[in-house]
Amino acid sequence: MFQLTPARWIIAGLVLAVLEMIIPGMVIIWLGIAGVVTGILAIFVHNQYIQFGVFVSPVGSDGRLLTADRAEDNPPRTGTGRREPVGSASAVG
């Protein structure tokens, strides 16, 4: 049966990184980096449940690991800064 050993993860990540150089698009490189990181972490952590927890924890944090801003703290700026809704009626005079 085919097993994804740490070496295969690293090789797959490097192949994806090379593929990004051939077909640029800034998408495949992230998959390549993830493959290399997965391979490196799999060398040190041999328990599959711990690996799963490490790899799923960034998803559970809503992807906001490195940013201090929260969407609730900084609402999107619309309008003119006044408290009237965008597109409200006004007299042109």
The first five atom37 places (N, CA, C, CB, O) and aatype in JSON, in Angstrom:
{
  "aatype": [12, 13, 5, 10, 16, 14, 0, 1, 17, 9, 9, 0, 7, 10, 19, 10, 0, 19, 10, 6, 12, 9, 9, 14, 7, 12, 19, 9, 9, 17, 10, 7, 9, 0, 7, 19, 19, 16, 7, 9, 10, 0, 9, 13, 19, 8, 2, 5, 18, 9, 5, 13, 7, 19, 13, 19, 15, 14, 19, 7, 15, 3, 7, 1, 10, 10, 16, 0, 3, 1, 0, 6, 3, 2, 14, 14, 1, 16, 7, 16, 7, 1, 1, 6, 14, 19, 7, 15, 0, 15, 0, 19, 7],
  "atom_mask": [
    [1, 1, 1, 1, 1],
    [1, 1, 1, 1, 1],
    [1, 1, 1, 1, 1],
    [1, 1, 1, 1, 1],
    [1, 1, 1, 1, 1],
    [1, 1, 1, 1, 1],
    [1, 1, 1, 1, 1],
    [1, 1, 1, 1, 1],
    [1, 1, 1, 1, 1],
    [1, 1, 1, 1, 1],
    [1, 1, 1, 1, 1],
    [1, 1, 1, 1, 1],
    [1, 1, 1, 0, 1],
    [1, 1, 1, 1, 1],
    [1, 1, 1, 1, 1],
    [1, 1, 1, 1, 1],
    [1, 1, 1, 1, 1],
    [1, 1, 1, 1, 1],
    [1, 1, 1, 1, 1],
    [1, 1, 1, 1, 1],
    [1, 1, 1, 1, 1],
    [1, 1, 1, 1, 1],
    [1, 1, 1, 1, 1],
    [1, 1, 1, 1, 1],
    [1, 1, 1, 0, 1],
    [1, 1, 1, 1, 1],
    [1, 1, 1, 1, 1],
    [1, 1, 1, 1, 1],
    [1, 1, 1, 1, 1],
    [1, 1, 1, 1, 1],
    [1, 1, 1, 1, 1],
    [1, 1, 1, 0, 1],
    [1, 1, 1, 1, 1],
    [1, 1, 1, 1, 1],
    [1, 1, 1, 0, 1],
    [1, 1, 1, 1, 1],
    [1, 1, 1, 1, 1],
    [1, 1, 1, 1, 1],
    [1, 1, 1, 0, 1],
    [1, 1, 1, 1, 1],
    [1, 1, 1, 1, 1],
    [1, 1, 1, 1, 1],
    [1, 1, 1, 1, 1],
    [1, 1, 1, 1, 1],
    [1, 1, 1, 1, 1],
    [1, 1, 1, 1, 1],
    [1, 1, 1, 1, 1],
    [1, 1, 1, 1, 1],
    [1, 1, 1, 1, 1],
    [1, 1, 1, 1, 1],
    [1, 1, 1, 1, 1],
    [1, 1, 1, 1, 1],
    [1, 1, 1, 0, 1],
    [1, 1, 1, 1, 1],
    [1, 1, 1, 1, 1],
    [1, 1, 1, 1, 1],
    [1, 1, 1, 1, 1],
    [1, 1, 1, 1, 1],
    [1, 1, 1, 1, 1],
    [1, 1, 1, 0, 1],
    [1, 1, 1, 1, 1],
    [1, 1, 1, 1, 1],
    [1, 1, 1, 0, 1],
    [1, 1, 1, 1, 1],
    [1, 1, 1, 1, 1],
    [1, 1, 1, 1, 1],
    [1, 1, 1, 1, 1],
    [1, 1, 1, 1, 1],
    [1, 1, 1, 1, 1],
    [1, 1, 1, 1, 1],
    [1, 1, 1, 1, 1],
    [1, 1, 1, 1, 1],
    [1, 1, 1, 1, 1],
    [1, 1, 1, 1, 1],
    [1, 1, 1, 1, 1],
    [1, 1, 1, 1, 1],
    [1, 1, 1, 1, 1],
    [1, 1, 1, 1, 1],
    [1, 1, 1, 0, 1],
    [1, 1, 1, 1, 1],
    [1, 1, 1, 0, 1],
    [1, 1, 1, 1, 1],
    [1, 1, 1, 1, 1],
    [1, 1, 1, 1, 1],
    [1, 1, 1, 1, 1],
    [1, 1, 1, 1, 1],
    [1, 1, 1, 0, 1],
    [1, 1, 1, 1, 1],
    [1, 1, 1, 1, 1],
    [1, 1, 1, 1, 1],
    [1, 1, 1, 1, 1],
    [1, 1, 1, 1, 1],
    [1, 1, 1, 0, 1]
  ],
  "atom_positions": [
    [[0.84, -1.18, 0.0], [0.0, 0.0, 0.0], [0.89, 1.25, 0.0], [-0.95, -0.01, 1.22], [1.97, 1.25, 0.58]],
    [[0.43, 2.28, -0.64], [1.18, 3.53, -0.76], [1.07, 4.32, 0.54], [0.65, 4.37, -1.96], [-0.03, 4.61, 1.01]],
    [[2.22, 4.67, 1.11], [2.24, 5.47, 2.33], [2.94, 6.79, 2.06], [2.94, 4.72, 3.47], [3.94, 6.85, 1.33]],
    [[2.41, 7.84, 2.65], [3.04, 9.15, 2.52], [4.07, 9.31, 3.64], [1.99, 10.29, 2.56], [3.74, 9.76, 4.74]],
    [[5.28, 8.95, 3.35], [6.37, 9.11, 4.31], [6.82, 10.57, 4.3], [7.56, 8.16, 3.98], [6.5, 11.31, 3.37]],
    [[7.57, 10.98, 5.32], [8.05, 12.38, 5.33], [8.86, 12.74, 4.08], [8.92, 12.61, 6.57], [8.76, 13.86, 3.58]],
    [[9.64, 11.8, 3.57], [10.43, 12.09, 2.37], [9.52, 12.34, 1.17], [11.39, 10.93, 2.07], [9.79, 13.23, 0.36]],
    [[8.46, 11.58, 1.07], [7.53, 11.79, -0.06], [6.8, 13.11, 0.06], [6.53, 10.64, -0.13], [6.53, 13.75, -0.95]],
    [[6.46, 13.54, 1.28], [5.84, 14.85, 1.47], [6.79, 15.96, 1.0], [5.44, 15.06, 2.95], [6.38, 16.88, 0.3]],
    [[8.05, 15.84, 1.41], [9.03, 16.88, 1.04], [9.25, 16.89, -0.46], [10.36, 16.65, 1.77], [9.32, 17.96, -1.06]],
    [[9.37, 15.73, -1.08], [9.56, 15.66, -2.53], [8.35, 16.23, -3.25], [9.81, 14.2, -2.98], [8.51, 16.99, -4.21]],
    [[7.15, 15.88, -2.8], [5.93, 16.42, -3.43], [5.88, 17.94, -3.29], [4.68, 15.8, -2.8], [5.48, 18.63, -4.22]],
    [[6.28, 18.46, -2.12], [6.3, 19.91, -1.92], [7.3, 20.6, -2.83], [0.0, 0.0, 0.0], [7.01, 21.67, -3.37]],
    [[8.46, 19.99, -3.01], [9.46, 20.59, -3.9], [9.02, 20.51, -5.36], [10.81, 19.88, -3.73], [9.29, 21.43, -6.14]],
    [[8.36, 19.42, -5.74], [7.84, 19.31, -7.1], [6.8, 20.4, -7.35], [7.22, 17.91, -7.36], [6.78, 21.01, -8.42]],
    [[5.93, 20.64, -6.37], [4.94, 21.71, -6.53], [5.59, 23.09, -6.59], [3.93, 21.67, -5.38], [5.12, 23.96, -7.32]],
    [[6.67, 23.29, -5.85], [7.38, 24.57, -5.9], [8.0, 24.79, -7.28], [8.46, 24.64, -4.81], [7.97, 25.89, -7.81]],
    [[8.57, 23.73, -7.85], [9.14, 23.83, -9.2], [8.03, 24.06, -10.21], [9.94, 22.55, -9.56], [8.2, 24.82, -11.16]],
    [[6.9, 23.41, -10.0], [5.76, 23.59, -10.9], [5.25, 25.03, -10.87], [4.62, 22.63, -10.53], [4.79, 25.56, -11.88]],
    [[5.35, 25.66, -9.69], [4.96, 27.07, -9.58], [5.88, 27.96, -10.41], [4.98, 27.52, -8.1], [5.43, 28.98, -10.94]],
    [[7.14, 27.59, -10.53], [8.05, 28.38, -11.36], [7.73, 28.24, -12.84], [9.5, 27.96, -11.1], [7.95, 29.16, -13.63]],
    [[7.21, 27.08, -13.22], [6.86, 26.86, -14.62], [5.52, 27.49, -14.94], [6.83, 25.35, -14.95], [5.35, 28.13, -15.97]],
    [[4.55, 27.32, -14.04], [3.2, 27.86, -14.22], [2.94, 28.83, -13.07], [2.11, 26.7, -14.25], [2.36, 28.44, -12.05]],
    [[3.34, 30.1, -13.2], [3.17, 31.03, -12.08], [1.69, 31.36, -11.85], [3.96, 32.32, -12.34], [0.91, 31.5, -12.79]],
    [[1.36, 31.49, -10.6], [0.0, 31.84, -10.26], [-0.18, 32.11, -8.78], [0.0, 0.0, 0.0], [-1.27, 32.48, -8.34]],
    [[0.88, 31.91, -8.01], [0.9, 32.14, -6.57], [-0.13, 31.28, -5.81], [0.64, 33.6, -6.28], [-0.6, 31.68, -4.75]],
    [[-0.46, 30.14, -6.34], [-1.35, 29.22, -5.64], [-0.62, 27.93, -5.33], [-2.62, 28.94, -6.46], [-0.67, 27.43, -4.21]],
    [[0.06, 27.39, -6.31], [0.72, 26.11, -6.16], [1.87, 26.21, -5.16], [1.24, 25.61, -7.52], [2.2, 25.22, -4.51]],
    [[2.48, 27.38, -5.03], [3.61, 27.53, -4.11], [3.17, 27.29, -2.68], [4.23, 28.91, -4.24], [3.93, 26.74, -1.88]],
    [[1.95, 27.71, -2.33], [1.45, 27.5, -0.97], [1.24, 26.01, -0.69], [0.14, 28.27, -0.75], [1.48, 25.54, 0.42]],
    [[0.79, 25.29, -1.69], [0.64, 23.84, -1.52], [2.0, 23.18, -1.38], [-0.13, 23.23, -2.7], [2.16, 22.23, -0.61]],
    [[2.99, 23.68, -2.12], [4.34, 23.16, -2.01], [4.95, 23.42, -0.64], [0.0, 0.0, 0.0], [5.57, 22.54, -0.05]],
    [[4.77, 24.64, -0.15], [5.28, 24.97, 1.18], [4.6, 24.1, 2.24], [5.05, 26.47, 1.49], [5.25, 23.62, 3.17]],
    [[3.3, 23.91, 2.09], [2.56, 23.07, 3.04], [3.07, 21.63, 2.99], [1.05, 23.11, 2.74], [3.15, 20.98, 4.03]],
    [[3.4, 21.13, 1.81], [3.92, 19.78, 1.7], [5.28, 19.63, 2.36], [0.0, 0.0, 0.0], [5.54, 18.63, 3.03]],
    [[6.14, 20.61, 2.17], [7.47, 20.56, 2.8], [7.34, 20.67, 4.32], [8.37, 21.71, 2.25], [8.0, 19.93, 5.05]],
    [[6.5, 21.58, 4.8], [6.3, 21.72, 6.25], [5.7, 20.44, 6.83], [5.39, 22.93, 6.56], [6.1, 20.01, 7.91]],
    [[4.76, 19.84, 6.12], [4.17, 18.59, 6.58], [5.23, 17.51, 6.67], [3.04, 18.15, 5.65], [5.26, 16.75, 7.64]],
    [[6.09, 17.42, 5.68], [7.16, 16.42, 5.71], [8.13, 16.64, 6.85], [0.0, 0.0, 0.0], [8.55, 15.68, 7.5]],
    [[8.5, 17.89, 7.09], [9.43, 18.19, 8.18], [8.8, 17.87, 9.53], [9.87, 19.66, 8.13], [9.45, 17.28, 10.4]],
    [[7.55, 18.26, 9.72], [6.89, 17.96, 10.99], [6.66, 16.47, 11.17], [5.57, 18.7, 11.08], [6.7, 15.97, 12.3]],
    [[6.42, 15.76, 10.08], [6.19, 14.32, 10.18], [7.46, 13.57, 10.57], [5.66, 13.78, 8.87], [7.38, 12.45, 11.08]],
    [[8.62, 14.18, 10.35], [9.88, 13.56, 10.78], [9.94, 13.52, 12.31], [11.1, 14.32, 10.21], [10.4, 12.54, 12.89]],
    [[9.48, 14.59, 12.95], [9.62, 14.72, 14.39], [8.42, 14.18, 15.17], [9.83, 16.15, 14.75], [8.57, 13.72, 16.3]],
    [[7.24, 14.22, 14.58], [6.03, 13.78, 15.26], [5.55, 12.51, 14.58], [4.92, 14.89, 15.24], [5.2, 12.52, 13.4]],
    [[5.53, 11.42, 15.33], [5.16, 10.13, 14.73], [3.73, 9.72, 15.04], [6.1, 9.06, 15.21], [3.22, 8.77, 14.46]],
    [[3.07, 10.42, 15.94], [1.69, 10.1, 16.27], [0.76, 10.82, 15.3], [1.36, 10.5, 17.75], [0.82, 12.04, 15.17]],
    [[-0.09, 10.07, 14.61], [-0.95, 10.66, 13.59], [-2.0, 11.59, 14.19], [-1.63, 9.57, 12.79], [-2.39, 12.56, 13.54]],
    [[-2.46, 11.32, 15.39], [-3.46, 12.18, 16.02], [-2.88, 13.54, 16.37], [-4.03, 11.51, 17.28], [-3.55, 14.56, 16.23]],
    [[-1.62, 13.56, 16.83], [-0.97, 14.84, 17.12], [-0.73, 15.6, 15.83], [0.36, 14.62, 17.87], [-0.92, 16.82, 15.78]],
    [[-0.31, 14.91, 14.77], [-0.12, 15.56, 13.47], [-1.43, 16.19, 13.0], [0.41, 14.55, 12.42], [-1.46, 17.33, 12.53]],
    [[-2.51, 15.44, 13.13], [-3.82, 15.96, 12.71], [-4.17, 17.21, 13.5], [-4.91, 14.89, 12.88], [-4.64, 18.19, 12.92]],
    [[-3.95, 17.19, 14.8], [-4.26, 18.36, 15.62], [-3.42, 19.56, 15.26], [0.0, 0.0, 0.0], [-3.91, 20.69, 15.26]],
    [[-2.14, 19.32, 14.96], [-1.25, 20.43, 14.6], [-1.67, 21.04, 13.26], [0.21, 19.95, 14.52], [-1.62, 22.26, 13.09]],
    [[-2.07, 20.2, 12.32], [-2.39, 20.69, 10.99], [-3.79, 21.28, 10.91], [-2.25, 19.58, 9.99], [-4.06, 22.1, 10.03]],
    [[-4.69, 20.89, 11.81], [-6.06, 21.39, 11.76], [-6.22, 22.63, 12.64], [-7.04, 20.3, 12.21], [-7.14, 23.41, 12.42]],
    [[-5.35, 22.83, 13.61], [-5.51, 23.95, 14.53], [-5.5, 25.32, 13.84], [-4.41, 23.91, 15.56], [-6.25, 26.19, 14.29]],
    [[-4.72, 25.58, 12.79], [-4.84, 26.88, 12.12], [-6.2, 27.08, 11.47], [-3.76, 27.03, 11.07], [-6.69, 28.21, 11.38]],
    [[-6.82, 26.01, 11.02], [-8.15, 26.13, 10.41], [-9.17, 26.49, 11.48], [-8.55, 24.83, 9.69], [-10.07, 27.29, 11.23]],
    [[-9.04, 25.9, 12.65], [-9.97, 26.17, 13.74], [-9.85, 27.57, 14.29], [0.0, 0.0, 0.0], [-10.78, 28.07, 14.92]],
    [[-8.72, 28.22, 14.08], [-8.54, 29.58, 14.6], [-9.05, 30.62, 13.61], [-7.07, 29.83, 14.92], [-8.77, 31.81, 13.76]],
    [[-9.78, 30.2, 12.61], [-10.4, 31.1, 11.64], [-9.36, 31.81, 10.78], [-11.26, 32.12, 12.35], [-9.65, 32.87, 10.22]],
    [[-8.16, 31.24, 10.67], [-7.15, 31.79, 9.79], [-6.54, 33.08, 10.25], [0.0, 0.0, 0.0], [-5.85, 33.75, 9.46]],
    [[-6.76, 33.48, 11.5], [-6.25, 34.76, 11.97], [-5.14, 34.54, 12.99], [-7.38, 35.59, 12.59], [-5.22, 35.05, 14.11]],
    [[-4.12, 33.81, 12.62], [-3.03, 33.53, 13.55], [-2.09, 34.72, 13.69], [-2.27, 32.31, 13.1], [-1.63, 35.02, 14.79]],
    [[-1.79, 35.37, 12.6], [-0.75, 36.39, 12.61], [-1.27, 37.82, 12.61], [0.14, 36.2, 11.45], [-0.49, 38.76, 12.63]],
    [[-2.58, 37.99, 12.58], [-3.12, 39.34, 12.53], [-3.74, 39.69, 13.86], [-4.15, 39.47, 11.4], [-4.43, 38.88, 14.48]],
    [[-3.5, 40.91, 14.29], [-4.1, 41.38, 15.54], [-5.48, 41.96, 15.29], [-3.21, 42.42, 16.2], [-6.28, 42.09, 16.21]],
    [[-5.76, 42.31, 14.04], [-7.05, 42.91, 13.72], [-8.13, 41.85, 13.71], [-7.0, 43.63, 12.36], [-7.91, 40.72, 13.27]],
    [[-9.27, 42.21, 14.18], [-10.44, 41.36, 14.13], [-11.49, 42.08, 13.3], [-10.97, 41.02, 15.56], [-11.56, 43.31, 13.29]],
    [[-12.29, 41.33, 12.61], [-13.32, 41.93, 11.77], [-14.31, 42.73, 12.62], [-14.07, 40.84, 10.96], [-14.85, 43.74, 12.16]],
    [[-14.55, 42.29, 13.86], [-15.49, 43.0, 14.72], [-14.91, 44.33, 15.19], [-15.85, 42.14, 15.93], [-15.65, 45.3, 15.39]],
    [[-13.58, 44.39, 15.35], [-12.95, 45.61, 15.83], [-12.87, 46.68, 14.75], [-11.56, 45.3, 16.35], [-12.93, 47.87, 15.06]],
    [[-12.72, 46.28, 13.52], [-12.56, 47.22, 12.41], [-13.64, 46.97, 11.36], [-11.16, 47.09, 11.78], [-13.41, 46.22, 10.41]],
    [[-14.8, 47.57, 11.53], [-15.83, 47.37, 10.51], [-15.4, 48.02, 9.2], [-17.19, 47.95, 10.98], [-14.63, 48.98, 9.21]],
    [[-15.89, 47.53, 8.07], [-15.5, 48.12, 6.8], [-15.97, 49.57, 6.7], [-16.06, 47.3, 5.63], [-17.07, 49.91, 7.13]],
    [[-15.11, 50.4, 6.13], [-15.45, 51.81, 6.0], [-16.26, 52.03, 4.74], [-14.17, 52.68, 5.98], [-15.84, 51.69, 3.63]],
    [[-17.41, 52.58, 4.92], [-18.27, 52.92, 3.79], [-18.83, 54.31, 4.02], [-19.41, 51.87, 3.62], [-18.88, 54.79, 5.15]],
    [[-19.24, 54.92, 2.97], [-19.86, 56.24, 3.09], [-18.85, 57.33, 3.35], [0.0, 0.0, 0.0], [-17.69, 57.23, 2.97]],
    [[-19.3, 58.37, 4.01], [-18.46, 59.55, 4.22], [-17.95, 59.65, 5.64], [-19.23, 60.8, 3.87], [-17.37, 60.67, 6.01]],
    [[-18.14, 58.65, 6.45], [-17.7, 58.71, 7.83], [-18.81, 59.14, 8.76], [0.0, 0.0, 0.0], [-18.67, 59.03, 9.98]],
    [[-19.91, 59.62, 8.21], [-21.05, 59.98, 9.04], [-21.88, 58.74, 9.33], [-21.91, 61.07, 8.36], [-21.64, 57.69, 8.75]],
    [[-22.83, 58.87, 10.19], [-23.62, 57.72, 10.59], [-24.85, 57.51, 9.7], [-24.05, 57.87, 12.01], [-25.84, 56.93, 10.15]],
    [[-24.82, 57.97, 8.5], [-25.93, 57.72, 7.6], [-25.54, 56.62, 6.62], [-26.33, 59.01, 6.84], [-24.38, 56.51, 6.24]],
    [[-26.49, 55.82, 6.23], [-26.16, 54.72, 5.32], [-25.7, 55.2, 3.95], [-27.36, 53.81, 5.17], [-26.05, 56.3, 3.5]],
    [[-24.93, 54.39, 3.32], [-24.45, 54.71, 1.96], [-25.64, 54.7, 1.03], [-23.35, 53.68, 1.48], [-26.49, 53.81, 1.09]],
    [[-25.71, 55.69, 0.18], [-26.78, 55.76, -0.8], [-28.03, 56.44, -0.27], [0.0, 0.0, 0.0], [-29.09, 56.34, -0.89]],
    [[-27.93, 57.12, 0.86], [-29.11, 57.78, 1.39], [-29.44, 58.99, 0.52], [-28.89, 58.2, 2.87], [-28.57, 59.56, -0.13]],
    [[-30.68, 59.35, 0.54], [-31.14, 60.47, -0.29], [-30.67, 61.79, 0.3], [-32.67, 60.46, -0.42], [-30.66, 61.97, 1.51]],
    [[-30.28, 62.7, -0.57], [-29.9, 64.04, -0.13], [-30.29, 65.04, -1.21], [-28.36, 64.12, 0.19], [-30.39, 64.69, -2.38]],
    [[-30.5, 66.26, -0.8], [-30.9, 67.31, -1.75], [-29.66, 67.88, -2.43], [-31.7, 68.43, -1.04], [-28.67, 68.2, -1.78]],
    [[-29.75, 68.01, -3.74], [-28.67, 68.62, -4.5], [-29.11, 70.02, -4.84], [-28.32, 67.8, -5.77], [-30.16, 70.24, -5.45]],
    [[-28.28, 70.97, -4.45], [-28.83, 72.23, -4.61], [-28.27, 73.32, -5.28], [0.0, 0.0, 0.0], [-28.89, 74.39, -5.34]]
  ]
}
